[in-house]
Amino acid sequence: METLKFKTTIKCGGCIASVTPVLNHLEGIEKWEVDTINPDKILTVTASTALKPDTVITALAAKGYRAEAI
């Protein structure tokens, strides 16, 4: 298992609903969650395989959200 963390622009429940289909369909992701209370809106992704941060960043960008690995 590998855990990746990202600072994002995912701010609310509506944003989470928007990215859910994208993140749920990325290969290797076991679970993910966004801490919208944290000022940096931290996305934590747990993957069963070697997941590259760029894969998550690109997937979120396609939905209009920015993310940077931390």
N, C-alpha and C positions, 0 to 999 in steps of 0.2 A: 504494500500500500504506500502511496505517495500523497502528500498533502501540499497543495499549492495555495498561495494567498495572493489576492489582487486588491489594489485600491481601485474603486470603480465609481461610475456616475449613476449607479442603480440606487434610486432614492426612496422608493415607496412600493407598496403592494402592487400597484399597476405596472411598475417597471419589472418587478419580479415575475408577474404574470406574462409579460412580454418576452422575457428571456427564458422562461421555463422550457418551452418546446425545444429551443436551441441547445440548452445545456443538457436536457434529458436525453438528447439524441447523439451527443458526442460520445464516441467510442471510448470506453475505459472508465468513464465517470461512474463511481459508485454512489456518491451523494454530494450535495453542494448546499450551501446556505449563504445568505447575505445578511450581515449585521448592519441594518439600516439605522441603528441608533448611534453607531460609531461615526464620527465626522468624516472618516475616510471611506465609509460604505464598503467594508471589507467583505469580499467574496472568498469563501473557503471551499476548495474543491478537493475531494478525496477520490483518488483514482486507483484502479486495480492494476493498471499498466503504466508504462512510462508515457505520461501525457506532457506534451510540450506546452509551455506557457503561451507561446504564440498561437497555438490552436484555439485556446480559450479567448484570447484577446481578439483574434480575427472573427470568431463566432459572435462575440458581443458587438463588435464594430458593425457587423452586418445588420444588427438590430438598432444601431444608432447609439450605442453606449461605449464609453471609453473605459479601458482597464489597463493597469500597469502592474506587473509582478512586483511583489515586495518580499 
